[in-house]
Amino acid sequence: MNYFTGVIDFGHLNVQEQDLHTMMEAVTVYDLKEYKVVTEKNTGFIIYSHGRVQNGLSGYYKSLKDEIYIFADARIYNAGDVGKKLGLVNENISVAELIYESYMKWGEECLEYFAGDFAFSLWDKRNKTLFCARDHIGMRQIFYFRQNNYFIVSSDLDAILASKNVEVNVNMYALQNFIDGYPVSYHDTFYENVFRIPPGYMLTIKNNTVSVKRYWYPHKIKQDRSILFEEAAKKFKKLFIQAVQSRVPTHTKIGAEVSGGLDSSSVYAVIKKYRKDVDLSSFSLRFGDDVCDEGEYIETLVAGNGAKHFESRVDVRDSQEGYTLSNIYQVNPHWPIFSTYTMSMPLLKQMADSNIAIGLTGQGGDQATVGNWGHLADMFFTLKWITLFQTIQIYRDKKSTLRKLFLPYIFSNKQKALIKKIFLPFKKEYHLKKVAQYTDDTFRFYSVSQKINIEQFTGHGHARYVDNNPYLIAEKIYGIEFRHPFFDVRLVEFMFSLPWDYSYNYTNNRINLRVLFREAMVGILPEKIRKRRDKAEFSQVIYGELESLDLDSLLNNAYLIQKKIVKRSDVEDLVSGYKNDKKKLFRLWRFVNAELFYKNVSKTQKYGIIINTSREGEDV
């Protein structure tokens, strides 16, 4: 793995090598391997190699011919195919050189040829142009800071915030939206003047002008209505096996996260069936008597297959000791935690203690294979009203179905705003800044189902997830590189092309989820798991996390209340009612995490492990 940072000062002040080191030393890294520094007057770049996978500075490349530099954190899983299209003789070039060769042949359109996890900066010295890009799904991060004539780009927020030229201030628009459960723009971070390049976007900077634009347009993928279900299942199987295998190198210790659900179990099962040459271990969270424990499915999957299996008991760990929310903010201080991932930290440490170098997960399986309820609106718009009426009858709670799964999708954003204005004229809008989705009304889709499917991979919620998840923490503090086969762009684009009822349909007066996925996993997954229909629910874990905190003390000294960002009476209402009301539970969770985040930032601490190394730079 590589971390990189670049600085451009259009005010023509020289960039100092020492400043680049200071910024990168603020980044928590595991086992620094190599680094490289490049400086030239008002421009400078630095890249670190770290982690358990031994690939050195594969993310750095310098072209002597045309003075172009590549700084990347990238894995291109179809590198062989790209190399053939380029006509390369040497198939063993680094990923950075592959990016360079692709850019020289195809320019910005090179991104359309890559299937992988990548974030990179390309500095064209002669033309004084910086070109940066992030992979389609957003598995690798890239951020930037801009103020007046000063510009920073980095694969890690720590480096940007450690700059002497960056004043650390909370983005109150983003924080307020988070507290109230509204979207945070996929361009924004929780810091003023610090932004992220969203998934599927590229950035160009030249002559002090910054351009950020999308290069991936999944709404243009045409639906294939001619493909038969059986044919689609075979193709899904082929693409899924390809996605898993391309992420599993030989001669590296692999750890598969296994929950007992369809997604992670499928990843594990494919490795066991098709990659017997791999040193594979499995890792699971167990919840004891809690309803979310999936032990019976985990045991069905791993029993008697010869692979090592490890378990971490969430129900017996002490939330007040090593894995409190407060402690988590010491290693991941830049995003309010929106999920229950503190429970994952003991398992990730166990993977590190077992010397796992690459972790495989089932993340993205829900988005890729479950489908959505947009087809109810599609029935309405295509005048299939009798079918719509019959379908709604299948649901037990018909009023809730209409309110949650139908009505929100038959009106445009503008129409919804008008309806609220007419019927709820005095309702307060709590969020400070509305943000437009990728799937805004200006885009044309062939169905509501397609719109919702695409938003699951391009919307603000997805961007928030990929930039704030436990696997990024594990990469930094444990050096484990995590890979997610369901987020393979080739697989995702194929799913976008299919009719909605290949994922979600109705037979015999029953709702069937993930039908294509289940069909594709015949002969790979144990039948008990392949046919399971229930799904674990983790609100009990959130409840346990809150119980471990001194909520009275937190409330009495809450910065957000003192700053009048939230009302004390509102928080007191949440504290008194969260044990019996899930809506209040999740609202209180957001407030608590926003408060802990805000307190950490207010301390103005610079986080990260300082690394002492000898320093050797290159002047260009």
N, C-alpha and C positions, 0 to 999 in steps of 0.2 A: 504494500500500500504506500501511496505517496501523498504528502501534503504539500501544497505550493501556495506562494503569495507573491504578488507583483505590485509595484508602486510606480505610478507615473505622475510627475509634477509638471503640469503645463505652465506653471509660473516660472519654470526654468531653474528651480533650485535643485542642487545636486542631491541625489538619493544616496545615503550613506549605507555601506555594507553593515555597519554595526546596528543600524536601525532595523534592517531586515532580520538580522539574527535575534534582536530583542523581540520582535513580533513573533517569530516562529518559536522562540523559547517559551512563549506563553501557551503554546499548544501542548496539551497532554499527549505524549506519544509513548508507545511501548517499544523498547529496544531499538533505539535509533541505529540504522545501518549505515547510511551514506547521506551526503547532502551536496548540493551544488549552489553556488551563488553567481549571478551574472549582473553586472552593473555597467551603466553608461550614462554619465552626467545625470539627467533628470529622470532616468529609468532604472529600475532594478527588480530582479526576480530571485526567489530562493525556493528550493524544493528539497524536502526530506523524504527519505525512504525508511519505513519502519514496519513492524509487524512480524508475524510468524512465517508468512509465506516468503521464501527467499527469491525475490525477483529484482533486487537492487534498485537502481535508478532507471527502471524501465519507462518511467514517465518523463524522462528528460531526453531531448534530442536537439542538436544544433546542426544546421545545414551550413557548411562552409561556402557552398556555391552561391546562395542567395541571402544569407544572413537572416534566416528564419529560425526561431527558437520555439520548442514545444515544451510546455510544463503541464503534466497530466496526472490525474488519478483515474485510471481507466482499465477496463477489461472489455475487449472486443471478442465476443464469443463466436462470431463468424469470420474471424481474421483470415482463415484459409480461403474462403470465398472472395473476400475483398482483395486479397493478394493476387488471386487468379485474374480478377477483373482488371487489376492494375498491371498485370503481366510481369510480376516480380519474380526474379530468379531465386533470390534468397528468401525462403519461407520462415526463417528464424529471426527476422528483424524484431526490434522492440515495438511495443504498442505505440510509443511516441513517434517512432519513425514511420509506422503504418499510418498514423494520423497525418503526418507531414506529407507523405507520398499521395495520400488521398486528397488532401487539400490542394496540392499542386496540380492534380489532374482534374478535379471536379469543383474546386473552390468551395463555397459555402454549402453546395449541394452534396458534399461528401457525407454529411450527417445522415442523409437518406440511405446510405449504404451500410451504416453501422447497426449491428444488433448487439447491444451490450450495456454495461454500466460505466458511464464516463462523465468526467468533468475536466475540461482542459482550457488552457490559455495558449494562444499562438501569437507570438510577438514578431512582427515583420519590421526589422530594424530599418531597412532602406526606405520603406513607405510610411514609417512611424504609425503603424496600425496595429491595434490589439483586437484579436478575434477570439471570443470565448463561447463555449457551448456546454450544455448539460444534456444528458441522455433523455430519451423520449419519456420514460416513466419516472425519472428523477431519483434513481438509486444512489447516485453520487451527488454531493453538494457543491455549490459554488456561490459565493456571496460577493458583494461589492459595496464600497463606500465612495460617495462622491460629495465634495463640498468645494464650491468655487473651482479652483484649478487643480485640486488635489484628488487623485483617484487611486483606490486600492481594490484589487481583486484577490480573493483567497478561497481555498477549499475548506477553511475553518474559521468560524466566527472569532475564536480566541485571538487569532493573529491580528485581525482588524481592530478589535477592541483594545489590544495592547499597544497600538500605534500612539506615539506622542501627539499626533495630529488629529486624533479622534476623541471627541468629548462624548462620554457615555451617558446618554439620556434615554429614558424609557419612551417608547412610542405609545403614547396614551390612547391614541385611536385604536391601535391593535389590542391593547390590554383591555380597554373597555368592551370592545366587541367580544373578546374571549370570555370575559366575566358574564356577559349577557347571553352567551351562546350563539352569537352571530359570527359569520365568516371573517377570517383575517385574510386579506388579499395575498395571493400567492407571490406577489412581488415584494411584499413587506416582510420585515422581521419585527421583533419587539424592541428595536432600537431605532432612534431617529437617524436618518441619513444612511442607514445600513440596509441594503436590499438583497434579495436573492434572485438569481436567475431561475425562473420557474422551470419545471420539467418540460422538455420539448421546445425550449427557447434558446436563442443565441444572442450574443451581445457583441457589438462592434464599437470601437472608440477610435476616433481619428480627429485631429485638429480640435481637441477639447469638446467634441460632439459625441454624445453617447446615443446609440441606437439599440433598443432591446425589442426583438420581434420573434414571433413563433415560426418554427420551421416544420413542425409536425401538425398536420391537419387531419385527424382521424375521421372527422365528419364527412370527408370526401371519399371514404372507403365505400364502395358500392356493395349493396346487399346481394348475396348470391341466393336467389330463390330456386335455382335449378338443382342445387346439391341435395342429394338424398340424405336422410338422417344417418343411415348406416355408413355412408361414405364420409360424412362429416365427423362421425365418431372415430373412424379410422385415421382421418387426417389430424384430429385433435390428439389422438394417442401418439402419432408420429411426432408432432410438434412438441408435445409435452415431454416425451422421452428425450428428444433432442435438447430441449431447454435444460433438463436435469443433467444429462450427460456432459453437455458443454461446460457446465459449472463444476464438474467433479474431476479434478486432475488426478493422475496416478502419483504415487510416491509422496502423498501428503495426507496427514491425519484428518479425517472428515468426521464432523459431528452433525447428526441430524436431530433437529428439535422435533419431538414427537408428542403431540397432545392427545392423540386418540381420535381426532376428527378426520374428515375426508382429506383435507388438503395436505397437512404435514405427513399423514400416513401414506399418501400416494407418492410423495417425494421419496420417502424412506423405502417404500416397496419397489420403486423403479430402480433405485441404486442397488438394492439387494438382488434384484432379478437380472439386471443387465450389466452391472459393474462389479463382478465378483473379485476383481483385482484391487479393489479399494479397501483401505484400512478404515472401516466404518464403525462408529459407535453411535448410540442413540441416547437422548437425554429428555427427561420428562419432568413436568411439575405434577405433584400429587397434592390433593386437598383434603385427604382424610375423609371424614364423614360429611363434608360440605357437598351440596348438590352439584357443584361444578366439577367434582372429581370424575375423571374418565378412565379410571384404572382398568376396568374390564376390557375396554377397547385397546388400551396400550398393551396389556398382557397378551391379547389375541394377536397383535401385530408382531411383537418382539420375541414371543416365547419360542424357544427351540431353534432359532435360526443361526446361532453361533456368534452373533455380534455382541459386543459389550453394551450393557444398558445401565444407565445411571438415573437415579431419581432424586429430586429435591422436594422436601416436604414443606409446603407453604403454611400448612395449618399448625405446625409446631415451632416455626421460627418466631423470634421475639421481634415484633414490629418496632419496639422501643429501643432496639440495639442497632445492629449494623445496617439495616435497610429502611430507615425512616425516610420520610419525604424530605426532611431537612438535609439529611446526608446526601440524598440523591442530587440535590441542587448544588452540592459542592463539586460534583463531577459533570453535571449537565446543567449549568446555571442559566442558559440563554433562552429557554422556552418553558412556559408554564406547562406542567404535565397534564395532559388531557385524558390519558388512559391509565390502566392499572399496572404499568410496567415495572413498578418497584418489586412486584412479586417475582419478576424474571431474573433479578440480579443474582440471587444465590445460584440459580441454574447456570447462568453465564460464567460465574466464577468457577463452578464445578467443571465446565467445559475447558476453561483455561488451565485448571489444575490437572486435567487429563491431557494436556499438550495438544489440544485441537487447534489446527491452523485455519481451517475453513469450515464455517457453519452453514448448513442448508435449512431453510425454513419453508413453511407452507403459506407464508404471507402473500396476499394477493389472490388467493383461491376464491374467496367470496366474491370479490369484484369481477373476476374473470368468468366464473362459472354459474353463479346463483341465478342471474337474471334479475328482473325487476318488475314492478307492477305497472309500468307505463303502458302495457298492452291493454289495460282497461280503458284508458283514454283513447288508445288507437282504435278500439272497437267503436267508441263513440264517434270519432271523427270519420271513420269509414262507413258509418251508418249501419253497423252491425249491432243494432240496439237489442234485438231479441237475444243474440248470443251474449251480449253484455249483461242483460237482466238474468239470464240463466247462470252465468258465471258468478255473479254476485251472490246468488242463492247458495252457492257452495260454502261461503264463509259464514261462520257462526254469528259473529257480530257484524251485521250488515251496515248499521249506522257508522260504526268505526271504520269499516272498509271504505265506505263512500267518502267519509271525512278525511281519511289519511292516504288512501291509495288511489282515489279517483279525482276528486275535486281539485286538489293542488296541481294536477297535471293538465287540466283542460283550459286553464287560463294562462295568458302570457304574463310576464312580470309587470308590464304596464297595466294590464287589466286588473291584476291583483292589487296594485297600488291604488287604482281608481275605486275598486270595491271597498277597500279599507277606508278610504277617504269618505265614501258615502255612508257606509254603515257603522264605521267606528271612528267618527271624526275626532273624538277626544282621547283616543288611545295613545299613550305615550310610546314613542319609538326610542328605546334605550340606547341603541348602538349609535356611536358618534359618526361613523363613516360607512356608508353603503359601498359594497364592492361588487363589481360586475363579474359574473361567471364567464368562463370560456364559452359555455353554451348559452349565450345571451340571445335575445330575440332577433338579433341581426343575422344569426347563422340559420341556414336552412337545413332541416333534417328530414329524412324520409319517414320518420316515425318518432313518437314520443319515447318509445322504448330505446331507440338508438341514442336519443339525446341523453337519457338518464345513464345508459351504459357508458357513454363517452365521458360524462361528467364524473363518473366514479374514478376515472384515471386522469382527469385533467382539471377537476374542480379544486376549490380551496381546501376542502377537507383532506383530499389526497395529498396535496402539497404539504399540508401541516403534518400529516402522518409521516411522510418520508423524511422530513427534516427534523423530526422529534420522536425517535423511537429507541428502544433499549439496545438495538444492535449497533447503532452508531457509538454508543457509550462503550460497548464491549470491544469495538474496534480500537478505540482510543486507549482504554486502560488495560486491556488484556491482549491486544494485538491479533484478535480473531477476525478474519474477514468473512462477513456474512453475505450469502447469495440467495436470491429468491426466484426460483424458476417460473412461478406463475406471473411474474412481472416481465417475462421475456416479450419483447415488442412483437416478435413474429407470431407468438401465440395469441397475444392480446388483439392484434389486428385481424387475425382469423376469426376470433370470437365476435368482433364487431361486424363481420360480414354475414353472420348467420341470422336466420329468422328467429324472432324472440322465443317461439315455442320449442326450439331445440334445447333451451336451457330450463324452461319453466312451462308446464302445461297442465291440463286437466284431463283425467280419465276416470271413468267409473265414479263420477261425483267426488273426486278427490284431487287435491292439489299436489303436484309432483315437482319437486325442486331438483335442479342439477341433473337433468335426465341425460344429457349428452356426456357429461363428465362420468357419471356412473356407468354408462354403457362402455365408454372407452377404457375403464379400469377393470373390466371383466378379465379374470385370469391374472391380474396383477395384485389387486387388493383382496384380503380375506372378505368373504361375503358378509360377515357380521358387520364389518365396517362399511363396505360398499353400499349396503342397503339401509344403514342407520339414518333416521330422520330427525332425531333430536339434536340439540346443540347446547353446549355449556353456556351458562350465564354467570357473569362475574361481579354482579352488584354487591354480593356478600364480601368480596375482597376489598372493594372501596369502603364499605362499612367498617371493616377491620382496620384499614389504614386510618380512617378518621377517628376511630376509637382509641388508637394509640397516641393521638395528639392531645395536648391540653387545650381544648377548644376555648375554655373560659379565658385562659391567659392570652391566647391568640386574639380573641375578640376584644379584650380590654386594651391591647396594645397594637391593634391593627392599623398599619400605615394607611391602608386604602380607606378606612373609616375616617381617620384623622384628616386625610387629604380631601374628604368629601366626595370620593369617587363612588363609594357605595354608602347606603344609609345603614346606620347601626340597627334600626328597627327591622330592616329587611334581613340582615344577617341573623339577628336574634330569632326571627321567625323560622329561618332555615335550621338553626341549631336545635330548636325545640321540636321540629317536626320531621327531621330527616330519617329517623328510625322507622317511620311508618309510611313514608311517602317517597317513592323513587325519584320523582321529579325534583323534590327538595334535596334529596341525596346528591344528585348529579350537579345541581346548582351550587350546593355547599362545597362540593369537590372542586368546582371551578374557582370559587372564591378563595378557598384555602390555598390552592396552587398559585393563583395570581398573587396572593399576599406573600407567600414564601419567595416567589420569583422577585417581586418588587423589593422585598427586604434585602435579598442578596445583591441586587443591583445597587441599592441605596448605600450599601457598605463600600461601594466603589473598589471592590477587590479585583485584582487581576488573577484569574484562575489558571491553573496548569502546572505542570512539573517542569522546573528549570533544568535544562540539559547542558552540562558542561562539555564542550568539545573543542578541539583545535579548529581554527577557522582558516579556510583557504578559499579565496574567491578568484573569479576570472574577470578581467577587464575586457570589454569589447568595444 
